[in-house]
Amino acid sequence: MLLHRRIYAWMQANPGKVDLTSALGITVLFAFPYLLAGGAQTEFVLSCAICLPLAWTRTRPVAAAAIQASACLLSLVLVPETGLVADVLVLATVYSLAAYAPRWASLSGLALALIGGVLFILQYFVRPVMVAGLSQLAADQFAIFLISVIAVDAVVLVAWTFGDLARTRRLAVQALKDHARRLEVERQQERDLAAADERTHIAREMHDIVAHSLSVIITQADGARYASAQDPEIAAKTLGTIAETGRGSLREMRRLLGVLRGDELASTRPLPSLDDVDSLVDAVQRAGLDVRVNRTGMMRRPLPAGAELTAYRVVQESLTNVLKHAGPQTHAEVDLQWTPRGLEIQVRDNGRGAAADAAAPGGAGNTGGSHGQGIKGMTERVALYDGSLIAAPAAGGGFRVAAFIPYTEA
């Protein structure tokens, strides 16, 4: 980094030190010559009162301007002949008021400085002429007085204008910084919300994959344990079903973990859809559940891939709950009906129902435990596509899950 850039960066980072150093240097330059000359203590004190407040023109501009203005007015009375060289620093104070003070103080300081310019010309240019013996100003001298007043006040106006421009720029930069800070906060909030949504999505996927597979595996293992005593061949067939279910679950888990790792090949593999419902039903039938699928109606147009995945997960979760809670000798039906408004899904069983399951010691019930979480997950999935889901005990016994996924209108 170049030297002048480093100096500029230091000055921007330490404005208080810069102001204090500048005020002390200006005091040495404008006030101490009076002290060295001897016999000019009044001029020295007034010059210090004008110079030193420059150290607080950014932090306390109104107080600094009040002290300086008082010293300038006293100089008109106490030093009527020569004035003070430090009076020129009024321009720096006018600039500071315009740049850092409230608007009322900026305009008040401008008005006082303009009046002070007139008093300065009257005191140090007009008064000596009148004291010299002239009772009134001649026409050419009045013109010179008028031009002098206009020139001094024009310099004051220029100083105030530059300060006001600096104020406008400072406020604009501050507004940009605040806007950038708000954008960063909003981006962080969006990232947090996206992460929370992704965690919820992953939790749903994990529940659907693991709960279904483990339910099939547990059901098959329990059935094989009791049936193998009469027919040993059932054990081999059941172990094959368990192995196939486990491999399918492992593939789904690897796909999900591949998405988490950013694996492009894993993320582009097709997700389950309505076409995979038959394969799902076959797997459940091999687990020992009597299931029938009924398809009615004509699809007006395809659902989005996410909506089809949601429909598949609703069927999967419903059949998993039947395996876990409905009891033995249960029959289930899956109805997929296309209507002019969308897809209606209904999964019914003639099992024990929610009441019997909840009454069992330690039973989770069809509306509690992991089952309750599964229904909650299905409801959230369907709601993402403006659909609805009802899960409740059926009137004639058993349990019923009814979901509706509408077409996404363009």
NORKAMO-V726010 format. One record per residue. NEAR is the number of other ideal C-beta (glycine too) atoms within 8 Angstrom. D_FIRST is the distance of its C-alpha to the first C-alpha in Angstrom with 1 decimal. Layout:
BEGIN
near = <NEAR & NEAR>
d_first = <D_FIRST & D_FIRST>
END
This chain:
BEGIN
near = <4 & 5 & 5 & 6 & 8 & 9 & 8 & 8 & 9 & 8 & 9 & 7 & 5 & 8 & 8 & 8 & 7 & 9 & 13 & 9 & 8 & 10 & 13 & 9 & 8 & 12 & 13 & 8 & 8 & 13 & 13 & 9 & 8 & 11 & 10 & 6 & 7 & 5 & 4 & 9 & 8 & 8 & 10 & 12 & 8 & 15 & 15 & 10 & 12 & 17 & 14 & 9 & 15 & 15 & 11 & 11 & 15 & 9 & 6 & 7 & 15 & 10 & 9 & 15 & 16 & 8 & 10 & 14 & 12 & 9 & 11 & 13 & 8 & 9 & 13 & 11 & 7 & 8 & 12 & 7 & 4 & 5 & 11 & 13 & 7 & 12 & 11 & 6 & 13 & 14 & 10 & 10 & 18 & 15 & 13 & 16 & 17 & 17 & 11 & 8 & 13 & 6 & 6 & 6 & 12 & 15 & 8 & 8 & 15 & 14 & 8 & 9 & 13 & 11 & 8 & 11 & 12 & 11 & 9 & 11 & 13 & 9 & 11 & 9 & 10 & 10 & 10 & 8 & 10 & 10 & 6 & 6 & 4 & 8 & 4 & 5 & 10 & 7 & 6 & 6 & 9 & 9 & 8 & 8 & 12 & 8 & 8 & 10 & 11 & 8 & 8 & 12 & 11 & 8 & 9 & 15 & 10 & 8 & 13 & 16 & 9 & 10 & 15 & 11 & 8 & 11 & 12 & 8 & 8 & 9 & 8 & 8 & 8 & 8 & 8 & 8 & 8 & 8 & 8 & 8 & 8 & 8 & 8 & 8 & 8 & 8 & 8 & 8 & 8 & 8 & 8 & 8 & 8 & 8 & 8 & 8 & 8 & 8 & 8 & 9 & 8 & 10 & 9 & 12 & 9 & 9 & 12 & 13 & 12 & 10 & 12 & 13 & 13 & 8 & 12 & 16 & 11 & 8 & 12 & 15 & 10 & 8 & 12 & 12 & 7 & 7 & 11 & 11 & 4 & 5 & 6 & 6 & 6 & 12 & 10 & 8 & 8 & 14 & 9 & 8 & 13 & 12 & 8 & 9 & 14 & 10 & 8 & 10 & 12 & 8 & 8 & 10 & 10 & 9 & 10 & 12 & 9 & 11 & 10 & 7 & 7 & 6 & 8 & 6 & 7 & 12 & 9 & 5 & 7 & 4 & 6 & 9 & 10 & 9 & 5 & 9 & 12 & 8 & 7 & 13 & 12 & 8 & 13 & 12 & 10 & 8 & 14 & 7 & 12 & 7 & 12 & 8 & 10 & 9 & 6 & 7 & 7 & 4 & 7 & 6 & 4 & 5 & 12 & 8 & 8 & 8 & 12 & 12 & 11 & 14 & 15 & 14 & 14 & 16 & 13 & 12 & 15 & 12 & 17 & 13 & 15 & 15 & 13 & 8 & 15 & 14 & 8 & 3 & 4 & 13 & 9 & 15 & 12 & 16 & 11 & 14 & 12 & 11 & 8 & 3 & 6 & 11 & 13 & 12 & 16 & 12 & 15 & 12 & 13 & 10 & 12 & 9 & 12 & 12 & 8 & 9 & 13 & 12 & 6 & 7 & 3 & 3 & 8 & 10 & 12 & 13 & 9 & 8 & 7 & 8 & 14 & 11 & 9 & 14 & 14 & 8 & 14 & 16 & 10 & 10 & 12 & 15 & 10 & 8 & 13 & 6 & 12 & 7 & 14 & 8 & 12 & 7 & 10 & 10 & 2 & 5 & 7 & 14 & 17 & 13 & 16 & 10 & 15 & 13 & 13 & 9 & 8 & 9 & 3 & 2>
d_first = <0.0 & 3.8 & 6.5 & 8.5 & 6.6 & 6.6 & 10.1 & 11.1 & 10.4 & 12.4 & 15.0 & 15.5 & 16.0 & 18.3 & 20.5 & 23.5 & 22.0 & 20.7 & 24.2 & 26.0 & 24.1 & 24.7 & 28.4 & 29.0 & 27.5 & 29.7 & 32.7 & 32.4 & 32.2 & 35.0 & 37.3 & 37.5 & 39.0 & 42.0 & 42.4 & 42.2 & 44.7 & 47.2 & 49.6 & 47.1 & 46.5 & 47.1 & 44.4 & 42.0 & 42.7 & 42.5 & 39.2 & 37.7 & 39.1 & 37.3 & 33.9 & 33.4 & 33.8 & 30.5 & 28.9 & 30.4 & 30.2 & 28.1 & 29.9 & 33.4 & 33.5 & 37.3 & 38.2 & 35.8 & 37.4 & 40.9 & 40.4 & 39.0 & 41.8 & 44.4 & 43.2 & 43.3 & 46.8 & 48.0 & 46.7 & 49.0 & 51.9 & 50.9 & 49.4 & 51.4 & 51.3 & 47.8 & 45.5 & 42.0 & 38.9 & 37.0 & 38.8 & 36.1 & 33.8 & 36.1 & 33.9 & 30.9 & 33.2 & 34.5 & 31.0 & 30.3 & 33.6 & 33.0 & 29.6 & 30.3 & 34.1 & 36.7 & 38.2 & 41.4 & 39.6 & 37.5 & 40.6 & 42.6 & 40.0 & 40.0 & 43.8 & 44.0 & 41.5 & 43.6 & 46.7 & 45.0 & 44.2 & 47.9 & 48.9 & 46.5 & 48.2 & 51.6 & 51.1 & 49.5 & 50.8 & 54.0 & 55.5 & 55.5 & 57.4 & 59.9 & 60.5 & 61.2 & 64.4 & 63.7 & 65.1 & 63.2 & 60.4 & 61.4 & 60.4 & 57.8 & 56.4 & 56.3 & 54.3 & 51.8 & 51.6 & 51.1 & 48.3 & 46.6 & 46.8 & 45.4 & 42.5 & 41.6 & 41.9 & 39.9 & 37.0 & 37.4 & 37.5 & 34.3 & 32.5 & 34.0 & 33.1 & 29.4 & 29.6 & 31.5 & 29.0 & 26.2 & 28.5 & 29.1 & 25.5 & 24.8 & 27.9 & 27.0 & 23.6 & 25.4 & 28.1 & 25.6 & 24.2 & 27.8 & 28.8 & 26.0 & 27.1 & 30.7 & 30.0 & 28.4 & 31.4 & 33.8 & 32.2 & 32.5 & 36.1 & 36.9 & 35.6 & 37.7 & 40.7 & 40.3 & 40.1 & 43.2 & 45.0 & 44.3 & 45.5 & 48.7 & 49.1 & 48.8 & 51.2 & 53.7 & 53.4 & 53.8 & 56.8 & 58.5 & 58.0 & 58.8 & 61.6 & 63.5 & 63.3 & 64.3 & 67.1 & 68.6 & 68.2 & 69.8 & 72.6 & 73.4 & 73.3 & 75.7 & 78.0 & 78.1 & 78.9 & 82.0 & 83.1 & 82.8 & 85.8 & 88.1 & 86.2 & 83.9 & 82.6 & 80.9 & 78.6 & 77.3 & 76.9 & 75.1 & 72.7 & 71.9 & 71.0 & 68.9 & 67.0 & 66.4 & 65.2 & 62.9 & 61.4 & 60.9 & 59.2 & 57.0 & 56.0 & 55.1 & 53.1 & 51.2 & 50.5 & 49.2 & 47.0 & 45.7 & 44.6 & 42.8 & 41.0 & 40.1 & 42.6 & 43.2 & 46.6 & 47.8 & 46.5 & 48.3 & 51.7 & 54.2 & 54.8 & 58.4 & 60.2 & 63.7 & 64.9 & 64.3 & 66.6 & 69.6 & 67.8 & 67.0 & 70.6 & 71.9 & 69.8 & 71.1 & 74.7 & 74.4 & 73.4 & 76.8 & 76.3 & 78.5 & 76.2 & 77.0 & 74.6 & 75.8 & 74.0 & 75.2 & 74.1 & 71.9 & 68.2 & 67.2 & 63.7 & 61.5 & 59.6 & 55.8 & 55.0 & 53.9 & 57.1 & 59.2 & 57.4 & 58.2 & 61.8 & 62.0 & 60.5 & 63.1 & 65.9 & 64.4 & 64.0 & 67.4 & 69.2 & 67.3 & 68.6 & 72.1 & 72.0 & 70.8 & 72.9 & 75.8 & 78.0 & 80.3 & 82.3 & 79.9 & 79.7 & 76.6 & 76.1 & 73.0 & 73.4 & 70.8 & 71.9 & 70.2 & 70.9 & 69.9 & 67.2 & 65.7 & 66.5 & 68.7 & 68.7 & 71.4 & 71.9 & 75.2 & 77.0 & 80.3 & 79.2 & 79.5 & 77.2 & 74.8 & 77.5 & 79.0 & 75.7 & 74.6 & 77.9 & 77.5 & 76.6 & 72.8 & 72.6 & 69.4 & 71.3 & 70.4 & 68.2 & 66.6 & 64.5 & 62.7 & 65.0 & 63.8 & 60.2 & 61.2 & 62.8 & 59.8 & 57.5 & 59.9 & 60.0 & 56.2 & 56.0 & 58.7 & 57.2 & 54.0 & 56.2 & 58.1 & 61.0 & 63.3 & 64.9 & 68.0 & 69.0 & 72.2 & 75.6 & 78.0 & 81.2 & 83.5 & 81.6 & 78.5 & 75.0 & 73.5 & 69.9 & 69.5 & 66.3 & 65.6 & 62.5 & 62.6 & 61.4 & 57.9 & 58.6 & 56.2>
END
